[in-house]
């Protein structure tokens, strides 16, 4: 059985923005150009890898935001309304 030649695929970009730029380029190529089926399939596969990478990076960023917003929120929350510390007796 003859071995199929595989193109070496470029590594996925490490930055979210770079991955999005590449993905937008792929989408544009697929929408505008009349590409051969093999090239369309190749671009689709690369695009799906980029989508998964972007989703993973967004999920990671979302978790980081949750951690950052949960800790300060606990420190800055006002005391419960029923807390009695005598503050209501003071005007200033």
LINTAVEN-V852121 format. One record per backbone hydrogen bond with DSSP energy under -1.0 kcal/mol. CO is the residue of the C=O (numbers start at 1). NH is the residue of the N-H. If there is no record, write none. Layout:
CO;NH + CO;NH
This chain:
15;19 + 16;20 + 17;21 + 18;22 + 19;23 + 20;24 + 21;25 + 22;26 + 23;27 + 24;28 + 25;29 + 26;30 + 27;31 + 28;32 + 29;33 + 33;35 + 36;40 + 37;41 + 38;42 + 39;43 + 40;44 + 41;45 + 42;46 + 43;47 + 44;48 + 45;49 + 46;50 + 47;51 + 48;52 + 49;53 + 50;54 + 51;55 + 52;56 + 53;57 + 54;58 + 55;59 + 56;60 + 57;61 + 58;62 + 59;63 + 60;64 + 61;65 + 62;66 + 63;67 + 64;68 + 65;69 + 66;70 + 67;71 + 68;72 + 69;73 + 70;74 + 71;75 + 72;76 + 80;83 + 86;89
